[in-house]
Each structure stands twice: as C-alpha cells, then as structure tokens.
C-alpha cells in the first residue's frame, strides 16, 4: 500500500508530521521508538540491555502506537539526532535531569507522584544495578565507607556478587564488615532509603559520568555501520548543519581505505585470518590504490589467483561489497582488541601501527 505524501516541520523538541491536511507531533518517547525500530535487533540490542524495566515499558508503549513511518520522517529524525548529539557533545539522562524537566511543565505534586513511581520503593532497581557493577569498582568505593554501611549494601545485593566484592576489600576491613553482617538486625526503612540515596547520588551518577563516551566517537562507530550510500547521505547532511562535527566524526571513522595504511606485518596478520572469498568481494569494490596494496603484500601466485577470482565474479551487488568490507574492518578491530595489531583513528602519518 502506498503511503500518502508526508511533510515534517521541526519545532522545539518535537516534529510536526503533516499528512493530507492532518498533523501530529512526535514527542521524545516516540522519537526514541522510531530510532530503536530503525536500529533493529542487530544495533538496537545493546541499547535495550541498558534500559531498566520502566524505560523498556515506556518505549514499547510508544513503539506500539507509532503507526506508519515514512522514509522522509526517518531521514529527518536521524539528521536531527546526529546534529544534536554532535553539537552538544553529549546527552545525559538521570533522575535529577528528568525531575527538573518535569518541574518545568507540571505541578510539583504531579512530578513527585511520577518520580516516586519511577524510583519505586526503597531498594527497587538500585540493588540490581549495583549487582551489575564490576566488583573491583564497587569495592574501591565501599572501602572508604563505614563498615556498617558496607554491611547493609552487601546484604542487599546478589550474594555471589557480594562475595566477590568482599574478597576485593582490605582483609581487616572485610572481616569487620563480615562481623557487622553477622550481627545485623532488620534495617530501618529510613536508614535504607538514606543509604540508597547516597549510592544513587555519590556513586551511580559518578559511575555514569566516568563511563560516558565521547559523542563523536560513538557517532563514528554508528556511521561505520552504515552502507556507503547511507553514510554519504548523513555526512553530507551533517556538513551542512555542523561542519566541525562532521569533520571530527570523519576523522574518527575507521574505513576500508584505512586498511591500505597498515604496515607489512599488520597486513600479513590480517591476510592470514581473512576468508578468501570475502577478500575478493571486498576488493572488487575497493579503490585501485587499496587493491594494489593488498596485491603487493601477497605472493605472486596468491595475487594472481585472487585477481582471477575477482574477474570470475562478474558484476556484484554494492550491498554485498559493503558487507564484505565491513567484515574486514571488524576483523582488523578484533585483531587490535587481542593485541595482535594496534590501530589508531587519528588521520596522521602514524595512523595504523604495530
């Protein structure tokens, strides 16, 4: 069924969608829903895992009520997203920022009710989040707290995780915590709420800040996952809105052409790992200089056989070439993660080194 012509007008924090004289606005949850639908299982999966139960429910409700989304709507939303993230440098959402935003548009009593529902009763969600914090990180924080406080925290989180955290604490301090846990009676509600609030404000928020990645680096990884047509479209659009951000993202992107700057040792390591059919398909759509670089780092026989395979392929789909090149890029990144090669995203003479 063909979709009717649709126009979009950006206004404030919403998008107005006009269709056959009718219009509606996409709010924040709806925009997020569109983005998650566009990302799909492959790229959206890691994001879903970072959301809590309330966020997943809100996003799912918005997603189920979206209705049809046209390509123009999606393009405009993606451009808006890239532009805002790149120009602001980062986005940060937490309880405090959410509460401040709500207070600007809703009565205080309504905001209090909403925030109470989101936070839930004392202990809800917080202890599950602590159970997912690396034991060394949590232990480094808790070793500066009172033993009684640490005893309360360890009594509330998953027992397996509590054991690992306890083993990371200084021996004498850990024994005192164990002693407090053995003697601990039921914790009063107000004390538990105070401990939870302290953890939320002093530990979890700081942990989020320290783990926040540079927005341009994150966007470069997203752009690396695009096919070449989509990448070119969004780079061109971003260059019109924010040239500096576009240049920073391009400088951080690791492309197939960058493989042509590997030194002989690194390219040999890559060639030993790559599947020959993928290499042939990837080079089929590569620039001549990159092709020559790969051929020069192979034996004469292997180079001749590879070129024969490429000729025998005939015409190939651009999408298949993009997928093959992406596979080689990911292989290079995997090798770098294992320490077998080292790659740098800086566009200088020493961009890729062993």
N, C-alpha and C positions, 0 to 999 in steps of 0.2 A: 504494500500500500504506500503510495507516495505521500510524503509529508508536505503540508502546506507551507508556503514561504514564511519565514520567521525572521524577525529583526530583534536585535538586542541593543539596549542602551544602558551603559554603566552609569550608576548614580549612587554616590556614597559607598556603602558596603553591600549594596545589592545590585542585581542585574534585572532589568525590566525586559521581559520577553513578550513581544507583540506578535500575535498570530491572528490573521483575519479580523483585525479590529479589537481583539481581546488582548489583555496583558496581565501578567502576574510577576511577582518578584521572587527571585531566589534568595533565601536567607542563608546564613552561614552554614547551617546543617545541610541544607540542600546542595550548596556548592561542594561541601565535603563529600556528600553522597555521589555527586557527579564525578568527582575526581577519583573516588575509590572504584566506581564502576569502570571508568576509563583505564585505570591501572590493572584491573583484573586480578586473577589469582596469583600470577607469577610475581608481579611487582607490588601488589597490594597486600599480599600475605604477611610480610614482615611488619607492615603498619598495623594490621588488625591485631597482631600479637602484643603490640604496645598499648592497646586501648584497654580500659577497665570495663567492667560489666555495664555500667551506666552509659558510658560513651558508645559502646557497641549497640546498645538498645536504641539510643537516640539516633545514631547513624542509620541503623537498619530501618527504623520507622520512616525517616526522611527518604531513604532509598526506595522503599516500597510505594511511596506516594509521588514519586517524581513525574511519572508519565514519560512521553517521548522526549528524547534529547537529540536535537539535530546536530549535524557536523559543525555548523556555524556556531551554535551555542557552545559546543565543546572547545572549539578553537579559541573563541573569545575568552572562555574561562581559563584555559591553560595559559594564554598570554597574560591575563590579569594575575594569575598565580605566580608565574615566573617573574613578572615585573615587580610585584610587591615584595616577594622574598628577596630578590636580588637588590632592590633599592633600600630596603630596611636593614639588610644584613642578617636578620634572624627573626624568628617568631617564637614566642614563649607563652604557653598557657598553663595556668595552675589555679589553685583555689582562690588566691588573692586577686589575680587579674580578672578572673571570672566574676568574683563578688563586686569588684569596683565597676566593672562594665554593667552589671545588673542594676547596681545602685543608681546609675546614671539614667535609667529608663523605667525603673519600677519602684514602688513604695518600699521602705525598709522592712516592714513586716512581711511583705511578699518575698523579698530577697532572702530574709532569714529562714523562711519556710523552705524555699528552694535549696539553699545551701545546706540546711540540716538534712534534707532528703538525699542530697548528693553525697555528703560526707558519711551519712549513716550513723549508727550508734558507735560509741567509743570502741575502737579496736577493729571495726569493719574495714577491710581493704588494706589498711596501713600495715598490719602484721603480715598479710600475704605479700605485700610489696617488699617488706624487709626480708622475707624468706627468699626473695629472688636477688637480693643484693649480695655481691661476692663476699665471702666470709672474711677475707683479709681487709676489705674496705670497711665492713661493719665493725670488725674487731678494732681497727685503728681508731674509729670514732668512740667506741664504747670504753676503751681503756682509759679515757680521760674523764669518765663519768663516775658517780658514786657506785660502789658495789651493789647497793640495794636497787638502784635504778637499772643496772645491768641485769640483775636477777629478775626483775619484772619483765624486761624486754625478752630475755631468753626463755622465760616461762610462757610467753605468748606466741613465739614463732614456732615454726616446724621443728620438731625435736632433732631430726637429722641435721638440719642447718644449725641449730643451737649448739650441737656437739662440735661441729666444725669451727664455729666462731669461738667457742670456749677454748679449743685447742690452740687458737692463734693468740689468745691473751697471755700476758706475762704469767708465769707459773704461780707466784704468790698471790697475785690479784685474782687469777682464775679460781684458786682454792677458796678465797674469801667469798667469791660470787657463788660457788657451789654451796658453801656453808649457809649463805643467806637464802638460797633457793630451798634448801632443806628445811629451814626454819620459817619460811614464808607462809603466812596465812592468806586468807582471801584479801585481795587488793581492793581498797575502797574505790568507788566509781570516780570520784573527783581526782584522786591520785592518778588513776589510769588515764583519765582524759588529759591531765596535765602532761604526763609522760608522752602521750600520743601527739599532743600539740607541739611539744618541744622537738620531737623527732621530725614532725612534718615541716616545721619552720627552719630548724637549725641543720637538719641532716638531709632529708629528702630533697628539699629545694636546692641546697648547695650541690648535692649529687647531680641533680638535673642540670644545673648550670655548668658544672665541670665536664659533663659528658656531652654538652651541646656542641654540635659540629658546625663548622663554618658553612653558611648557607650556600655560598658559591661552590664549594667543594661538593656538597650534596647535589646541587643542581647539575654540576658537571657529570656526576655519575648517572643522573637521570637522563641527561642528553646523550650520554654514551650508549644508553639502552635503546634510543630511538633508531629507526631506519634512517637512511641518509636523507630522504625527502622530508620526513618529519623534522629531523634535526635542522636542516637548512631553513625550513619554514619558520621555526621558533627562534632560531638565531637571528634571522633577518628581522622578525617582528621585534625582538628584544633590542636589536641595534637601533631601531627607530625610537624606542621608548627610553633606553638607558644604555648608551654606548659603552660606558665604563664597565657596567655589569656584564655585558656581552663579551667584552674583551677578557675580563677576568675568568669567565666561565670557559671560553675557548682556550685560554692558557692552561687551565686545569684539566681539560679533557685529554684522555689518552686514546688516540685514534689508531687505525690500522697503519696509516702512514708513519706513525712514530716507531713502528717495528723496524722500519728501514734505518733507524739510527742506533740499533743495537750493535755492540761490538762483536767481533767474530766469536768469542767464547759464548756469549749470551745467545746469539742466533743459532749456534750449534746445539746448545741445550734445548732451545725451542724446537728445532727441526727433529731432534730425537724423540720428542714427545707428541708431535702433531700427527694426526691421521692424514695420510697422503691424499685421499680424495677431498678432504676439507681444504687442504693447502692448495690443491689445483683449482678448486672452485673459488677460493678467496682471491688467488692471484689473477683469476680470469677477469675480475673487475678492478684490479689494482692499477695504480699509475705505473708507467713504464719504468721509472726510476726505482720503485719499490720491487717490481718484478725482477729487474736486473740485480738488485741487492740480494734477493733470495737465491737466484740462479748462481751468482758469484760465490756464494757460501755453500754450494753443493758440489759434489763431484761432477765431472763432465757427463758421465753416464747417467747419474741420477737427474741432472738438469735436463738432459735430452729426453729422458723418459717422461719427466713431468710436463715438459712442453708438448710432447706428443699426446699425453692425456688431456691437456687443456684444449688442443686443437680438435681432438675427437669428440669433445663435449658439444661442440657447435654453439648455438645460441642458448644462453641460460637466463633464468629469471633474476632480475635485480634483487628481489627479496631473498633468493637462495644465496646470492653472493654476500649480501649483508649479514645473513645468519652465519655463514662460514667465516667471514672476517671477525664477527663478534666472538665466535668460538676461539679464534686465535688470540684475540685480545684478552679474553678471560683466562686462557691458558697461561699467557705471559704474567697476568696478575697472580694466578695461583702459584706459579714458579717463584715469583717475587715474595709471596707470603711464606713460602717454605725456605726462603733464604738462598735459593739456587741462582737467582739473578736479582738485581736491585733496579727498580725503575723509579724515575723521578718525573713529576708532572711539570716541572719548570721548563719553559721553552728556551733553554740555553744550550751552549755547546756541550755541556755535560749532562744532557737531559736523561740519558739512559746509561748507567754504568754498572759494572760488575761489582 
